[in-house]
Structure formats: structure tokens, C-alpha cells
Amino acid sequence: MTRLGILGVAALALAMLASVALAQAVRGGVRGAVVGGMVGGNQGAATGAKVGVVTGATRSAINRETEARTRYQGTTEYQNAPRSNFNEASPEVLGVTSSGTAKKPSEEAIIRKDGNPIVGVTFPADWTEKTGDNYISAVSADGQAYAMLVAAEGGTDKQAGIKKVKEGLEGYLQDVKYDEPSETKGGATVITGTGKAKKAGVDVVFAVGVFDAGKGQLVGAAFVVDSKIEDHYKATIRGICETIRRANDFAK
């Protein structure tokens, strides 16, 4: 091989490594947690979904993360940073207003259709939860992490569902930057990225999954977290994703 050819191969290899490194960086934090934990994301997610609880290594990671988050929230950096309060203003990125009565989670929350369970999720005990006929939402104790699941009304077109998700994101956020979309082994399409809340002016990260919960019923699962604290919520969000159960999981 000529010297020019060797240099060309080396340059290509470096470019590929840089591309992989960038992809890994983009998939870090909460966004990477949702991609890895959403229905069928990995074996751990599948195992957790069968019982509707967080188990094993994820539970240990959440405990460590909670301690680290408490320490961080005592720092000057945290105290001086602008923060969201999703308890007061929910990010309605899935086009549904969570108007139910707020309560502390005591068990798995389930969305039903014609009396049958479509999707279930379990939130941490210190979060605040609201439920309605076709949605479940929850906010962390500090108001800086938000989650919502919505059963789509009519239609089974996932691409149409993703289009609506993007419309919702762009209605709530400005300066939206999307990562490359991901597809989990369980068939969920996950849209991730960053933006700034139009009203609060706070930088956030988001991850929204759209998946078939069973018999063609599409469900959207959205997570929005302040970017300044996302690294202190990635294990918690992954744990929530691992508790998501679809219709067929309830029979196991």
C-alpha cells in the first residue's frame, strides 16, 4: 500500500472513532438511560418489566445516585443555577394536560382500555403522580424531572406518532436539537435531544419513546429533565423505564 493510501486509511479510522465517541457522548445521561432502558432496551429491562419493580444493579445505582444528587443540591453551583419546577408547569410534550389529582405513588400505575391493562409503570415513592383515563404523569420531589405515558387515541402509525411528538416538543421548547433516533430491541422508537423551555428559559434534555403496547395500541413515554442535573437522574430514569410493562407482560 502506498504512503498516501496508508494515510487515507488512518484518517478514515480516526474519523470513525470520533463518530463513535460523539454517539456515545450524545447517548449519555438521561437520554442514554431511556434508550437503554425503554421496553426491550436490554435484558435487564425485560427482567424488570416482568415484575414491575426495579431490581439488581439498577437499584444499587439509583441508591448511589440519590446520595450524589443530595450532595450536589447542596452546592453553590446548584443553588445559583436556574431550575424548572414541573410541579407548577408540566411540559406537555405529548399533547395531553395532566389535570388529575396529585398523589404519592403507592403501587404500579396502569392505563387500561376496555377494562384491560395496556401499559403500567412504577415511579419512585417520593415522586408526585397524576393519572387519567389515557395518561400517567409524575414529577420528582425537586420538580426537575418529569415523566409521562400516554395511550394514543386512534391510529397505529408509529411515524405519525413520532411526528406528533416532535410537534409537541417544538411547541414547548425552543432551540431544539435532535440526536439520531434509536430503535430498541422491543420495537420502541426513541427520540432524544436538547432544548430550552420557552416559558421558564431553562435548558433541558428530553427522551421520548413511541412503542406498540399490544394489539396495535401505541403508547408514548416522555422524559424531560433539567440539563444541569441530568447526570444525577440517569439511573432513576432508567429504573422507571425498566418497570414499564406492556399488555402481554401482565399475563406473565
C-alpha positions, 0 to 999 in steps of 0.5 A: 500500500502506498504512503498516501493510501496508508494515510487515507486509511488512518484518517478514515479510522480516526474519523470513525472513532470520533463518530463513535465517541460523539454517539456515545457522548450524545447517548449519555445521561438521561437520554442514554438511560431511556434508550437503554432502558425503554421496553426491550432496551436490554435484558435487564429491562425485560427482567424488570418489566416482568415484575414491575419493580426495579431490581439488581444493579439498577437499584444499587445505582439509583441508591448511589445516585440519590446520595450524589444528587443530595450532595450536589443540591447542596452546592453553590453551583446548584443553588445559583443555577436556574431550575424548572419546577414541573410541579407548577408547569408540566411540559406537555410534550405529548399533547395531553394536560395532566389535570388529575389529582396529585398523589404519592405513588403507592403501587404500579400505575396502569392505563387500561382500555376496555377494562384491560391493562395496556401499559403500567409503570412504577415511579419512585415513592417520593415522586408526585403522580397524576393519572387519567383515563389515557395518561400517567404523569409524575414529577420528582420531589425537586420538580426537575424531572418529569415523566409521562405515558400516554395511550394514543387515541386512534391510529397505529402509525408509529411515524405519525406518532413520532411526528406528533411528538416532535410537534409537541416538543417544538411547541414547548421548547425552543432551540431544539436539537435532535440526536439520531433516533434509536430503535430498541430491541422491543420495537420502541422508537426513541427520540432524544435531544436538547432544548430550552423551555420557552416559558421558564428559559431553562435548558433541558434534555428530553427522551421520548419513546413511541412503542406498540403496547399490544394489539396495535395500541401505541403508547408514548413515554416522555422524559424531560429533565433539567440539563444541569442535573441530568447526570444525577437522574440517569439511573432513576430514569432508567429504573422507571423505564425498566418497570414499564410493562406492556399488555402481554407482560401482565399475563406473565 
